[in-house]
Amino acid sequence: MMERDQEIECSICRRANPSFEALNHQINQAKTPAEKAPFAQELIQKVGAVLNEHQTSGGMLTEACRTLLGLRRQTAELILKFRR
């Protein structure tokens, strides 16, 4: 059974999600870590920008967003680590 995409409740993350999806698609289409690296670097920058937007927010939703953004950044950092 296929799962439906879940909508992000946070307006900041919802607004940034199309950019994340586009970068993820480009990373997935690239064949080698070296080809994936520029997109991974861009993803890290985008994550940083979205995290900055969350600085004045609080609560459980914000913490969930920060966790998700941290996972996105860690994934991109792994790609950069193996680009050699």
Secondary structure as a PSIPRED ss2 file (coil, helix, strand):
# PSIPRED VFORMAT (PSIPRED V4.0)

   1 M C   1.000  0.000  0.000
   2 M C   1.000  0.000  0.000
   3 E C   1.000  0.000  0.000
   4 R C   1.000  0.000  0.000
   5 D C   1.000  0.000  0.000
   6 Q C   1.000  0.000  0.000
   7 E C   1.000  0.000  0.000
   8 I C   1.000  0.000  0.000
   9 E C   1.000  0.000  0.000
  10 C C   1.000  0.000  0.000
  11 S H   0.000  1.000  0.000
  12 I H   0.000  1.000  0.000
  13 C H   0.000  1.000  0.000
  14 R H   0.000  1.000  0.000
  15 R H   0.000  1.000  0.000
  16 A H   0.000  1.000  0.000
  17 N H   0.000  1.000  0.000
  18 P H   0.000  1.000  0.000
  19 S H   0.000  1.000  0.000
  20 F H   0.000  1.000  0.000
  21 E H   0.000  1.000  0.000
  22 A H   0.000  1.000  0.000
  23 L H   0.000  1.000  0.000
  24 N H   0.000  1.000  0.000
  25 H H   0.000  1.000  0.000
  26 Q H   0.000  1.000  0.000
  27 I H   0.000  1.000  0.000
  28 N H   0.000  1.000  0.000
  29 Q H   0.000  1.000  0.000
  30 A C   1.000  0.000  0.000
  31 K C   1.000  0.000  0.000
  32 T C   1.000  0.000  0.000
  33 P H   0.000  1.000  0.000
  34 A H   0.000  1.000  0.000
  35 E H   0.000  1.000  0.000
  36 K H   0.000  1.000  0.000
  37 A H   0.000  1.000  0.000
  38 P H   0.000  1.000  0.000
  39 F H   0.000  1.000  0.000
  40 A H   0.000  1.000  0.000
  41 Q H   0.000  1.000  0.000
  42 E H   0.000  1.000  0.000
  43 L H   0.000  1.000  0.000
  44 I H   0.000  1.000  0.000
  45 Q H   0.000  1.000  0.000
  46 K H   0.000  1.000  0.000
  47 V H   0.000  1.000  0.000
  48 G H   0.000  1.000  0.000
  49 A H   0.000  1.000  0.000
  50 V H   0.000  1.000  0.000
  51 L H   0.000  1.000  0.000
  52 N H   0.000  1.000  0.000
  53 E H   0.000  1.000  0.000
  54 H C   1.000  0.000  0.000
  55 Q C   1.000  0.000  0.000
  56 T C   1.000  0.000  0.000
  57 S C   1.000  0.000  0.000
  58 G C   1.000  0.000  0.000
  59 G C   1.000  0.000  0.000
  60 M H   0.000  1.000  0.000
  61 L H   0.000  1.000  0.000
  62 T H   0.000  1.000  0.000
  63 E H   0.000  1.000  0.000
  64 A H   0.000  1.000  0.000
  65 C H   0.000  1.000  0.000
  66 R H   0.000  1.000  0.000
  67 T H   0.000  1.000  0.000
  68 L H   0.000  1.000  0.000
  69 L H   0.000  1.000  0.000
  70 G H   0.000  1.000  0.000
  71 L H   0.000  1.000  0.000
  72 R H   0.000  1.000  0.000
  73 R H   0.000  1.000  0.000
  74 Q H   0.000  1.000  0.000
  75 T H   0.000  1.000  0.000
  76 A H   0.000  1.000  0.000
  77 E H   0.000  1.000  0.000
  78 L H   0.000  1.000  0.000
  79 I H   0.000  1.000  0.000
  80 L H   0.000  1.000  0.000
  81 K H   0.000  1.000  0.000
  82 F C   1.000  0.000  0.000
  83 R C   1.000  0.000  0.000
  84 R C   1.000  0.000  0.000
